Amino acid sequence: MNKSALLKTILSAVVFAVLLGCGSEEKPAAKSANPGGLTDWQMTNGVGPLTSDVQTGPGVEDELAAKGSELFETKCSACHKLDERYVGPPLRDVTERRAPAYIMNMILDPEGMVKKHPEARKLLSQYMTFMTNQNVSEEQARALLEYLRKENIK
Amino acid sequence: MKFLKNRKMWLSLAGLIGIGVLMTACPATKEGIGTSDAAVKTYVPPGEHDEFYAFMSGGFSGQMTVYGLPSGRKFRTIPVFSVHPENGWGFSEETKPMFNTSYGFVPWDDAHHPELSMTDGVPDGRYIFINANNTPRVARIDLTRFETEEILEIPNSAGNHGSPFVTENTEYIIASTRFSIPIPEADVPISSYKENFKGTLSFIKLDADAEEMSLDFQILVPGYNYDLAHAGKGPSHDWAFFTTYNTEEATTLLEVNASRNDKDFIAAVNWVKAAEAVRAGKAKEMPAKYFRNYVDHDTRIAHSEENSSVRVLNPADVPGLIYFLPTPKSPHGVDVDPTGEYIIGNGKLATVLPVHSFSKMLKAIENEAFETVINGIPVLKYDEVLAGEVLDPGLGPLHTEFDNKGFAYTSAFITSEIVKWNVETREVVDRIPTFYSIGHLMIPGGDSKKPWGKYVVALNKITKDRYLPTGPELCQAGQLIDISGDKMKLLLDFPLDGEPHYAQGIPASLIKDKSVRIYELEKNNHPHAIKSEKQARVERDGKDVHIYLSSIRSHFTPDNIEGIKVGDTVYWHLTNLEQDWDVPHGFAVKGANNAELLVMPGETRTLKWQPQRPDVYPFYCTDFCSALHQEMQGYVRVSPADSNVPITFNGR
């Protein structure tokens, strides 16, 4: 650590310690429906690597969905079934309930979503298990989305 | 205000004010924080990283430990030469072969000298090597995974102490034998020592592309004890230096009988010439049994190879291969300064510290300034190779490290101090006591061409009253000392594992961003891996039962298993389906006679289990993984040997 960083850290530690007093932590403010002040777009599409709408075609791209199906089996099926509650929620109708970008942001950055998005946080309080980050690429998340779209239409 | 001109002083002042404020606000915490600027210098705020990694030898624990500097916080134990039930090292089927030797499975050793791989004489953060003394071996640890990847046994060696030290570009890892022994192995009378016993200097080649160590050749040397080593650098690149003691060739009561000669030797070996001689066919192929164990990257399963011979060079056959530099008295460490010109012999019973000159050595060789010749090895004249002596280096000098400002730091065991001296003038400029009985000392990069000379760590053998007592056995410890100014300043005491010997330090920035976070499931080629829960299953093959088990937060699949019988050998192949950093799962089953498994994300590990009596056995995850970790469990039913309960799992 460089010196100015050290200085800053010391000073902020001091300020923090003084603010805290002796071990009495401040209670977090009561949560509103949107405590993080997310934009409307973020409320619909989630918070994560995707910051603009994900375009999906009118039909399903079969090849992409097949790729997604394989990935789903390896990376997701240990916790998600299509039609029943398992470790996580059933996913058959997820593409009806959530926007495409929301689904992909949840897959790509579950920690961030749980931290910042009230809906994701609400699900955590229902299921009590953090959704795992399965280390998928954006391209793979897109394939997973296509698979879920296909399963919804079925 | 002159005092405030210096930025460091500003910092210290800010720190003191900070501490003052904290003390006023929270009197209960004052003892934990301390009152001098030493606390500020070693304080790494919560969530921030240390500046250096320090790799400490575990000594008789057989392991290596990883610390942060300047905080002295311990991060990891890397299991190497001793089994480690905590993660199944040496117990899981995948890791057992790492302990194979020509003596069978050897589950413990004594590990002394970590040594970082180097490029152009500077630690590069790729690998760290460490020696096993007792059953001679050298291990290579990968610093992206912090895992032992390879262990090579060294034949014709006993007490592999002067090991493993690398040449300037890690062309070779050198190792010398402490005990001389009959070569080849034979039961001869111990009294025939002078006739039958020899030492060896081993040269292990690293093929960096194949990530493979091989014993390229050994040099047969007189029957002395070979203590420590260091390779040359810069002008002395072609050379390696080994200390000897017991040139008296005693076999009993060495503390008296091996301390008679005024001078022993540093052996200077031209390893480039040796390698050429080997390529020219001057070495003899000699039968020797030794193992190489390595982790296959694709499957992460360890394999063993048995070797049956080694090339041995006799110095008499290769003139110019080795010279002896007389060095007082029973020298322990041999250390080469960052320029590669000075070779320091730390004569543990000597009252002066000799500093040999590499350029004078070359001249003495050219002028044949020999005192005598022993077994074809010329002994150079002391005065012809000596640059000078450090007077009053402390009693019992053992080791020397260097900073980047032309100073050397020598540990003195008997007087328990570090002595700082100027390499060019050999004047002592400072000394600081250590608590107590310092052995090695370590400056990050302090044995390289580019020391990061900010701190020295004293590695102390004895702590006596420094810590809370813990019965007869007390901790050993390190002490962090600031060497950035003219005077050395003690900053911190911190306990260490096992008996600390040597250590290595390196800026964290050279390693931390390369750290592997997960093993990609797609690339897991373990023959018993499963890639999804759908593949989870139980298969019987005669009396062997293979359970293909998966884990993900927070359940095992399958978790209800029936049809195992007493007399079966059950293999639990657990694949961790997680692909998230820092989410290992553990596995333990009641009554297992070995250990647990700790399985990293995307990895497969196998535990062998031979249940002894009919029952329903619980198994569970041992590594707290989620809020529902306590629910991560299962049952396996074991029936009598003659029962006909079929194999089923979760109703399938």
Interface residues (C-beta under 8 A of the other chain):
Chain A: M1 K3 L6 L7 T9 I10 L11 A13 V14 A17 V18 G21 C22 G23 E73 T74 K75 S77 A78 C79 V87 M128 T129 F130 T132 N133 Q134 N135 V136
Chain B: R7 K8 W10 L11 A14 G15 I17 G18 V21 L22 A25 C26 A28 V40 V44 P45 E48 H49 E51 I518 E520 L521 E522 K531 S532 E533 K534 S550 I552 R553 S554 H555 T557 L577 E578 Q579 D580 W581 V583 S626 A627 L628
